[in-house]
Amino acid sequence: MKACTLTAGLAWSMIALGVATFAFLCTGFRAPYGRYKDKKYNWELPGRLAWITQEMWACLIPAAMFLMSNRTATQKLPLALLIGHYIYRSFVFPFCLQQPKQTPFHVWLAASGFVLGNSILQGIQLVYCDTKPVPLASTVYGVCLWAAGLSVNVMSDCALQTLRRRWPQKGYQIPHGGMYELVSCPNYLGETIEWIGYAITTGSLAGAAFAFYTFANLAPRAHQHHQWYREKFSDYPANRKAYIPYVW
């Protein structure tokens, strides 16, 4: 009961953080990394190292909670979905990056802090909280959403890195193929779909809070990327949306 009370408080805090993040990013603020990094900072980390060390906690912490507890995780399937995504994001994706840029220390610290906090929240929820069983139909639907989102996410990442590997001297280019024909940031869309599916399989406020924060963080950034592409490339496809196909 105490664990569930704790996760409820953390989940509502994450929702509040999501609202604040969405509002802040809608002011036009752009985190200074990747295409928006316009200067060198005193403290920076190698790109691959930054990705690994900021994301790996979402694999290690929930897995450690499960292995160190004297009980069976109440929700093994969502736990597997959570760890599965972060195995890709922590230990596969960084090694697919082509010429990754240095990451400012403060950007890495902020990302690490969120992942660490969310890892604790999701781990406690999935390992220690007794929740009502999620209906089979909802579980199947959630897993299908998660798998579809992961597929879009991975294929979009691969398309970008292939583009950079083939023409490294050209810098940023207009990506084509797959979901890039519909939106400028299919990787963001895919990740959002993933966590909506995950939230459905958990049937928990903690899962829903994570899905909400993902949307609040990625939707305005997708809009920023979309505007950046349109400003940089005069021939950018006019019918391509930012984040949601045919809508926005």
N, C-alpha and C positions, 0 to 999 in steps of 0.2 A: 504493500500500500504506500509506504514512504517513497519507494522508487517511482511509482506511478504519479504521485503528487509532485515529485521533483521534475519528471518529464513534462508534466502539464505546464508547470511554470516556465521551463526552458522553451517549450514549444510556443507559448504565447509571446515570450521574449523574441523568438525568431520571427514570428509574424510581425511584431512591432518593428523589428530591424528591417524586415523586408519592405514595409511601408516607407520607412525612412530612406532606405537605399533607393527605392524606385523614385521617390520625390527628388532626392539629391542628384541622381543620374539624369533626371529629366531637366535639370537646370543647365545641362550641357557639359558637366564635368566628365573628363575622360581620363581613366587611369593611365599613368605614364609608362606603358609597356607596349611591346609590339609596334604596330604602325603609329601609335601615338607617343612613342618615346622620342622626344626631340632633343634630348641632351644626355650627357653622361653624368651619372651620379657617383658620389664618393664611395658609397657602399653598394655593390652589385654582386649578384650571384650568377654563375653560368646557367644558361637557360634550362638545360636538361636537369641539372642538379636542383634547380628551383622547383620544377614540376614534380620531381620525385619526392622531395622532402616536404612539400606542402600538401601533397595528395595522399601520401602513403598511410597517414593516420587513420583514414577511413577503412583501410584494409586491416591494419594491425590492432586497433583498439577494439572494434566489435569482435574480431576473432579471438583476441586475448580474453575478453570478458566471457565468451562462450567456453573457451578451453579451461579457464580458471574457476568457473562456477561449478557448484556441485549439483547442478540441475540441467535438464535439457532445455534448450532454447524454446520458448513458446511459439516462436515464429521462424522456423528454420528456412523456409522458402524466401521470405523477404530478406533475411540475413544473407542468403546466398546471392540474391540480386544486388544487394548493396556492395558486398565484397567483390562480386564479379565485375561490376562497373569500375570499381577503383583499382582492381588489378590491371585493367586496361589503361585507365587514366594515369596510374602511377608508374607502371613497369613496362608498358608496351608503347603507349603514345609518345613519351619523351624520346625514345630511341628512333621514332619515325620522323622527328623534326629535322627539317633541312636548314642548316645554318641558323639555329635559334639565337635570338638576341639575348643579351644580358638582362636580368630582371632586377630592378631596383629593390633594395633590401626592404623598404617600407611596404612595397606592394606584396612581396613574398610574405612578410610578417602578417599583413592583414588577411591574405588568403589562408595562410597556415592557421591563424587563430580561428577563422570560421570553420575550416575543415576539422580542426581539433574539437571544437565545441560541438559541432554537429555529430561527429563520430561518437562522442560520449552520450549525447542525447539519443541517437538511434540505437546504439549498443545497449543502453539501459532499457529502452523501450522493448527491444526485440528479445533480450535475454532474460530480463528480470520481471517484466510486467505481465501479469495474467490478463489477457484480453479475450473478448468474446470471439468465437470462431468466425472467420470471414466466410460468407457463402461461397460454395464452389464456383458458381458462375462468375462472381466478382473476382475471385482469385484467378480464374482462367483469363478473364478479360484484362486484369491488371498485368499478368505475365505477358500476354500478347502485346499490350501497349509498351511494356518495358522492352521487349525484344525488338519491336518495330523501331522504337526510339533509339536503341543502341545501334541498330543496323544503319539508320540514317546518320547517326553521330559518327560512327566509324568510317562509313563510306565517304562522308563529307570531309572528314579529316584526311583521308587517303587522297582524295581528289586534290585538295589544296597542296599537300606535300609532294604529290606527283608533278603538279604544275611547277612548283619551285625547284624540283630536282631536274626537270627537263630544260628549264630556261632560268638558271640561277642568276644570270647577269641582267635579266630584265626587271628584277624586283617584283613588286606586286602587279598582278594581272587579273583580268576578268575570268573568274572560274566558270566552267560550263559543265553540263552533264548532270544527270540525276536530279536531285532536289534543287540544285543550283539554278535550274531553269525556272524555278518558281519563286525562290526566296534568296536573299543575299546571305543569310546565315542559317543554313539548314543544320549545321552542327549545334547551334543554340536551340533550334526547334526540336531536334532529336533528343537533346539532353532534357529539355522540359517534358517531353512526352514520356521519357524514361521514368522520371521521378513522379509523374502523375500515376503511371502504372504501378510503381513501387508503393505509393501512398495507398492505392486501392487494395493492394495485397496485404498491407499492414492493418488497415481499418483503424488507424490511430491518428490522434491529433499531431503527434510527432512527425509522422510521415507526411501528413497534409501540410504541416508548417514548412517542411523541407521543400515540397513541391511548390508551395507558394513563394518561398524565398527565391527559388531557382527562376521562376517566372519574373519576379520583381527585379532581379539582378540582370537577367539576360535580355528581356524584352527591350528596355531602353538602350542597351548596348548594341543590340541588333539594329535598332533604328540609327544609331550613330554610325555603325559600319556601312549601312545602306546609303546614308547621306555622304559618307566619305567616298564610296565608290562612284556615286553620281557626280561628285565634284571633281574627282580625279580623271574619270574616263567619259569623254563626250559621247562615246558610242555605247554607253552602258544600257542594257536592255530596259526599255521604258515600262514593260509590263511586269517586270520582276518586283515582287514585294520584299519587305524587309524581313519578316519573321513568320507570318501566317499566310500560307498560299491563298491568293485571290482576295485577301482581306486587308492585310496591313504589313 
